[in-house]
């Protein structure tokens, strides 16, 4: 999903507004596309987000395969 903005999240859901001003709540697990390789996660692969966390600076972290990754390495895939 291009240019999504996060307005609210908890551990198991995220409220986003896309560039057409459509509001959507996604519940975990949801799919993301890796847009920048990080650790063992390869560019262009899709992954499931199991949980959502804030870090100490309130940046979103996605829990994928038991590890935490910054949200900005991924783009949300909506079906």
C-alpha positions as CSV (number, residue, x, y, z in Angstrom):
1,X,0.0,0.0,0.0
2,X,1.6,3.3,-1.1
3,X,1.8,6.3,1.1
4,X,-0.1,4.9,4.1
5,X,-0.2,6.9,7.3
6,X,-0.6,5.3,10.7
7,X,-2.9,7.0,13.0
8,X,-3.5,4.5,15.8
9,X,-2.2,1.1,16.7
10,X,-2.2,-1.5,19.5
11,X,-0.5,-4.8,19.7
12,X,-2.8,-6.6,17.4
13,X,-4.3,-4.0,15.0
14,X,-3.3,-0.9,13.1
15,X,-5.5,2.0,11.8
16,X,-4.2,3.5,8.5
17,X,-5.3,6.1,6.1
18,X,-4.2,5.7,2.5
19,X,-3.6,8.3,-0.2
20,X,-7.3,8.1,-1.2
21,X,-8.3,9.0,2.4
22,X,-9.7,5.6,3.0
23,X,-9.5,4.5,6.6
24,X,-8.8,0.8,7.3
25,X,-8.1,-1.2,10.4
26,X,-5.9,-4.2,9.9
27,X,-5.7,-6.9,12.4
28,X,-2.7,-9.2,12.8
29,X,-1.6,-11.2,11.2
30,X,-1.4,-9.0,8.1
31,X,0.9,-9.2,5.0
32,X,3.7,-6.8,4.3
33,X,6.1,-6.5,1.3
34,X,9.8,-6.1,2.2
35,X,10.9,-2.9,0.4
36,X,14.4,-2.8,1.9
37,X,16.3,-5.9,2.9
38,X,16.9,-6.2,6.6
39,X,18.7,-9.0,8.4
40,X,17.6,-12.3,6.8
41,X,14.5,-10.7,5.2
42,X,15.0,-10.2,1.5
43,X,13.8,-7.4,-0.7
44,X,10.6,-8.2,-2.6
45,X,9.4,-11.0,-0.3
46,X,6.2,-11.0,1.6
47,X,5.9,-11.7,5.3
48,X,3.2,-11.8,8.0
49,X,3.2,-9.3,10.9
50,X,2.3,-11.2,14.1
51,X,2.3,-8.2,16.5
52,X,3.0,-4.5,16.6
53,X,5.3,-2.7,19.1
54,X,6.5,0.8,19.8
55,X,10.2,1.3,20.4
56,X,11.6,3.8,22.9
57,X,11.1,6.6,20.4
58,X,7.5,5.6,19.6
59,X,8.5,4.2,16.2
60,X,6.5,1.2,15.0
61,X,8.1,-2.2,15.1
62,X,6.6,-5.3,13.4
63,X,7.1,-8.7,14.9
64,X,7.9,-11.1,12.1
65,X,9.2,-14.6,12.8
66,X,9.7,-13.7,16.4
67,X,12.0,-10.7,15.7
68,X,11.2,-7.0,15.7
69,X,11.8,-4.8,12.6
70,X,11.1,-1.1,11.9
71,X,7.9,-0.7,9.9
72,X,9.6,1.5,7.3
73,X,11.3,-1.5,5.8
74,X,7.9,-2.8,4.7
75,X,4.8,-1.8,2.7
76,X,1.4,-3.1,3.8
77,X,-0.3,-5.4,1.3
78,X,-4.1,-5.2,1.3
79,X,-6.3,-7.8,-0.4
